[in-house]
Amino acid sequence: MGWIYRNWLQPLLFLQESEAAHNRVIGGLSWAGRLPLVPMLADAVYGAPDLPVTLGGLRFPNPIGLAAGMDKHAAAVPMWERLGFGFAELGGVTQYAQPGNDPPRMFRAVNEGALVNRMGFNNPGAEAVAQALQQWRARDQWPTHPIGINLGKSKVTPLEEAAEDYAFSFRTLQGLADFFVVNVSSPNTPNLRQLQDRSALDEILKTLRAVDSKTPLLIKIAPDLTNEAIDDVLELATAHSLAGIVATNTTIERPEPGDAQCRATYEQTGGLSGAPLRTRSTEVIAHIYQHTEGKLPIIGVGGIFTAADAWEKITAGASLLQVYTGLVYEGPAIAGDLVRGLKARMEKEGVRSLADVIGQS
């Protein structure tokens, strides 16, 4: 199925502007999720075999998750499981509804398997997302896999009021997700990355823990942090009993482009994701794993297209993985293909559990 997508469907989608294609796909999945038979058919075609992972008291049917940014409106909640994903992270969600940055704001570097986006946390706001999630529950279409929510800061909220902005969304969405991710690393909200500084992040985490000390809480970090800055985040993660780290968000760095189209894309302001991020993301994962002696779970994200990419992230220290750009380029079969590829690699290596190879590179 991946071959059909890459050779027939992807070229048609790529004739469209990037965000327009994205919106049509999410709209189609939202529509499909409300029909009686389509989700079951999707599961038959795209479902993944079991490769269970238990982490933080949650059971994941497989380690491949949907990264934040793909479904910001909670529009297609039932369908991600049917496409083989072991979990889905919705959002980013902010306290206030906001349109995001002016379009165009998403660009492809096709020959290098990359995207640049400056979306700017476009989303309907925490209360609207809560309502959408409640509607899926009322329809009895809630997935069996874990659901996470990515929390961002509203653009209109001053940095000094960021903690309460995050807390409002957290309170509003409490009980509607299995875990939450604090996003202080998007490059597309002005000055947001300053919240990765130790004192600002400490205040945010204190405020969120005062709201709820039990729901698993993770933090998503930028790949552009120094090792010293990452270590500061890790100390706070331990102090506030966080459930893990999501490594990494998009990067503001740029590789040397291979052709004119990629050069034009890389000149755009925004965060770079996809294949060029793969190596740096893996380096950050390895650093976190080594610094924490494997005691702090890591969700690895950045440039995962193949089972070899997934294996690299896991052996560097990731317990779970997420894809976004890989889904755009490889299509709806990617989760199942990755799980089957991991199972084949485990058999080849004589490994019975993924837990046995985490951090063993």
C-alpha positions in Angstrom: 0.0 0.0 0.0 2.9 2.3 0.7 4.1 1.9 -2.9 0.6 2.8 -4.3 0.6 6.0 -2.2 4.1 7.1 -3.1 3.7 6.5 -6.8 0.0 7.4 -7.4 -1.7 9.3 -4.6 1.2 11.4 -3.3 1.9 13.1 -6.7 -1.7 14.1 -6.9 -1.7 15.5 -3.3 1.6 17.3 -4.0 0.0 19.1 -6.9 -2.0 21.0 -4.2 -0.6 23.6 -1.8 0.7 21.9 1.3 -1.8 23.1 3.9 -4.7 22.8 1.5 -3.8 19.1 0.9 -3.4 18.6 4.7 -6.8 20.1 5.4 -8.5 17.9 2.7 -7.0 14.8 4.2 -8.0 15.6 7.7 -11.5 16.5 6.5 -11.8 13.2 4.7 -10.7 11.3 7.8 -13.1 13.2 9.9 -15.9 12.3 7.5 -14.8 8.7 7.3 -14.7 8.4 11.1 -18.4 9.1 11.3 -19.4 6.3 8.9 -20.4 2.9 10.1 -18.1 0.7 8.0 -15.2 2.9 6.8 -13.2 2.7 10.0 -13.4 -1.1 10.0 -12.3 -1.2 6.3 -9.4 1.1 7.1 -8.4 -1.1 9.9 -8.5 -4.2 7.6 -6.2 -2.4 5.1 -3.9 -0.3 7.3 -4.1 -1.9 10.7 -0.8 -2.8 12.4 0.1 -6.0 14.2 0.5 -6.0 18.0 3.8 -4.9 19.4 2.7 -3.8 22.8 4.6 -1.3 25.0 3.6 -0.4 28.6 4.8 2.9 29.9 3.7 5.1 32.7 0.8 2.9 33.5 -0.5 3.1 29.9 -0.7 0.2 27.4 0.2 1.1 23.9 -0.7 -1.6 21.3 2.5 -0.6 19.4 5.2 2.1 19.7 4.3 4.2 16.6 2.3 7.3 17.4 0.9 10.2 15.6 2.8 13.4 16.4 1.2 16.7 17.4 0.3 19.1 14.6 -1.6 16.7 12.4 -5.0 16.8 14.1 -5.3 20.1 15.9 -9.1 20.1 16.0 -9.5 16.5 17.3 -11.3 16.0 14.0 -10.3 12.4 13.2 -9.8 10.8 16.6 -11.3 7.4 15.8 -9.3 7.0 12.6 -5.7 7.1 13.8 -6.1 3.8 15.5 -7.6 2.4 12.3 -4.5 3.5 10.4 -2.4 1.4 12.7 -1.1 4.0 15.2 -0.5 2.8 18.7 -1.3 6.3 20.1 -2.1 9.8 18.9 -1.1 13.2 20.2 -3.7 15.9 19.3 -3.1 19.6 19.1 -1.3 21.9 19.8 -4.1 23.4 21.8 -4.1 26.8 23.3 -6.4 28.6 25.8 -7.8 30.9 23.1 -8.9 30.0 19.6 -6.4 31.5 17.1 -5.9 31.4 13.4 -2.2 31.1 13.5 0.2 32.9 11.2 -0.7 34.2 7.7 -0.7 31.7 4.9 1.1 30.3 3.0 2.8 28.7 6.0 3.7 25.1 5.1 6.2 24.2 2.5 7.6 21.0 1.1 11.2 20.2 0.2 10.2 17.1 -1.7 13.6 15.7 -2.8 14.9 15.8 0.7 11.8 14.5 2.5 11.3 17.7 4.5 8.7 20.2 5.5 9.0 23.8 6.8 6.0 25.2 8.6 5.2 28.3 10.5 1.6 27.4 11.4 1.6 29.3 14.7 -0.6 27.0 16.8 -3.7 27.5 14.7 -6.5 25.7 16.6 -10.0 26.3 17.8 -9.1 26.7 21.5 -9.2 24.4 24.5 -12.9 24.6 25.1 -13.8 23.7 21.5 -11.3 20.8 21.5 -12.9 19.5 24.7 -16.3 19.6 23.1 -15.0 17.7 20.1 -13.5 15.0 22.3 -16.7 14.7 24.4 -18.7 14.3 21.1 -16.5 11.3 20.0 -17.0 9.7 23.4 -20.8 10.3 23.2 -20.8 8.6 19.8 -19.0 5.6 21.4 -16.2 6.0 18.9 -13.3 6.5 21.4 -10.2 4.6 20.4 -8.7 1.9 22.6 -5.2 3.3 22.3 -3.9 6.2 24.4 -4.7 9.8 23.5 -2.4 12.6 24.3 -2.9 16.4 24.0 -0.2 18.9 23.2 -0.6 22.1 25.1 0.7 25.4 23.7 0.7 29.0 24.8 -1.8 31.5 23.2 0.0 34.1 21.1 -1.9 37.0 22.9 -0.8 35.8 26.3 2.4 37.5 27.7 5.3 35.3 28.6 4.9 36.2 32.3 1.3 34.9 32.2 2.2 31.7 30.3 1.8 29.3 33.3 -1.9 30.2 33.8 -2.5 30.0 30.0 -1.2 26.4 30.0 -3.1 25.7 33.2 -6.5 26.9 31.7 -6.1 24.4 28.8 -5.0 21.6 31.1 -8.0 22.1 33.4 -10.4 22.4 30.5 -9.2 19.1 28.9 -8.6 17.2 32.2 -10.0 13.8 32.0 -10.3 13.8 28.3 -6.8 12.4 27.5 -4.5 9.9 28.8 -1.4 12.1 28.9 -0.5 15.8 28.2 2.6 17.3 26.5 3.8 20.8 27.4 5.0 22.4 24.2 7.5 25.2 24.9 9.6 24.5 21.9 7.7 25.5 18.8 9.6 28.1 16.8 6.4 29.6 15.4 5.0 31.5 18.4 7.1 34.6 19.2 9.5 34.1 22.1 7.9 30.7 23.1 11.2 29.0 23.2 12.2 31.3 26.1 9.9 29.2 28.2 12.5 26.4 28.0 14.6 28.5 30.4 14.8 26.9 33.8 12.9 29.5 35.8 10.0 29.9 33.3 9.6 26.2 32.8 9.7 25.5 36.5 6.8 28.0 37.1 4.8 26.3 34.3 5.3 22.8 35.7 4.6 23.9 39.3 1.3 25.4 38.1 0.3 22.4 36.1 1.1 20.0 38.9 -1.0 22.1 41.2 -3.9 21.4 38.9 -3.3 17.7 38.6 -0.4 15.7 40.1 -1.4 12.3 38.7 -2.1 12.6 35.0 1.1 11.8 33.0 2.8 15.0 31.9 5.6 15.2 29.4 7.6 18.1 27.9 8.5 18.6 24.3 11.9 20.1 23.7 13.7 21.7 20.7 16.5 20.0 18.9 18.4 23.3 18.9 19.1 23.3 22.7 22.6 22.8 23.9 23.3 19.7 26.0 23.6 22.0 29.1 20.1 23.4 28.4 18.7 20.0 27.9 20.2 18.9 31.2 18.4 21.8 33.0 15.1 20.6 31.5 15.9 17.0 32.6 16.5 18.2 36.2 13.1 19.9 36.2 11.5 16.8 34.7 12.8 14.8 37.6 11.9 17.4 40.2 8.3 17.6 38.9 7.9 13.8 38.4 7.2 14.1 34.6 6.3 11.0 32.7 8.9 11.7 30.0 10.4 13.8 27.3 9.3 14.2 23.7 12.4 14.7 21.6 12.3 16.6 19.4 10.3 19.5 17.9 11.2 21.1 14.6 14.4 22.9 14.1 15.3 26.4 13.0 18.6 25.2 11.6 18.8 24.4 7.8 21.0 21.9 5.9 22.6 22.7 2.6 19.9 22.3 0.0 20.3 19.8 -2.8 18.3 21.6 -5.5 16.6 25.0 -6.2 13.2 23.9 -4.9 14.6 22.8 -1.6 16.6 26.0 -1.4 13.5 28.0 -1.8 11.7 26.0 0.9 14.6 26.3 3.3 14.6 30.1 2.9 11.2 30.2 4.5 10.8 31.1 8.1 9.6 28.3 10.4 10.4 24.9 11.8 12.0 22.2 9.7 10.9 18.6 10.1 11.5 15.4 8.2 14.6 13.5 7.0 17.1 16.4 7.6 16.1 16.4 11.3 16.8 12.6 11.8 20.4 12.7 13.0 20.0 15.6 15.4 16.8 14.2 16.9 18.6 10.9 17.5 21.6 12.7 19.1 19.2 14.4 21.6 17.5 11.1 22.4 20.9 9.4 23.1 22.0 12.3 25.3 18.8 12.2 27.3 19.0 8.5 27.7 22.6 8.5 28.8 22.2 11.5 31.1 19.2 10.0 32.9 20.6 6.4 32.8 17.5 5.4 31.0 15.2 6.3 33.9 13.2 9.0 32.1 11.0 7.6 29.2 11.5 9.3 25.8 9.2 9.6 22.8 11.4 10.0 19.8 10.2 12.1 16.8 12.1 13.5 13.9 12.8 12.0 10.4 11.2 8.6 10.9 10.3 7.2 7.5 11.5 3.5 7.6 11.8 0.7 10.1 15.6 1.3 10.1 14.9 4.9 11.2 12.6 3.7 13.9 15.2 1.1 15.1 17.8 3.8 15.3 15.7 5.9 17.6 14.8 3.0 19.8 18.3 1.8 20.2 19.4 5.4 21.0 16.9 5.4 23.9 13.4 6.0 22.8 10.6 3.9 24.2 7.9 5.2 21.9 8.0 7.0 18.5 6.0 9.6 16.6 5.6 10.4 12.9 4.4 13.5 11.1 6.4 14.3 8.0 6.9 10.6 7.4 3.1 10.2 7.2 3.0 13.0 4.6 5.6 11.4 2.4 5.0 7.7 3.0 1.2 7.8 3.4 -1.4 6.0 5.6 0.4 2.7 5.6 3.4 4.0 7.5 2.4 3.0 11.0 1.7 -0.6 10.0 4.9 -0.8 7.8 7.0 0.5 10.7 5.6 -2.0 13.2 6.0 -4.9 10.8 9.5 -3.7 10.0 10.4 -3.6 13.7 9.0 -7.0 14.3 11.1 -8.4 11.4 14.2 -6.6 12.8 13.6 -8.1 16.3 13.3 -11.6 14.8 16.5 -11.1 12.8 18.3 -9.9 16.0 16.8 -12.6 18.2 15.1 -10.0 20.4 11.8 -10.9 22.1 10.9 -7.5 23.5 11.6 -3.9 22.3 12.5 -3.1 25.9 15.6 -5.2 25.5 17.1 -2.9 22.8 16.1 0.5 24.1 19.4 2.5 24.5 21.6 -0.3 23.3 23.2 1.4 20.3 
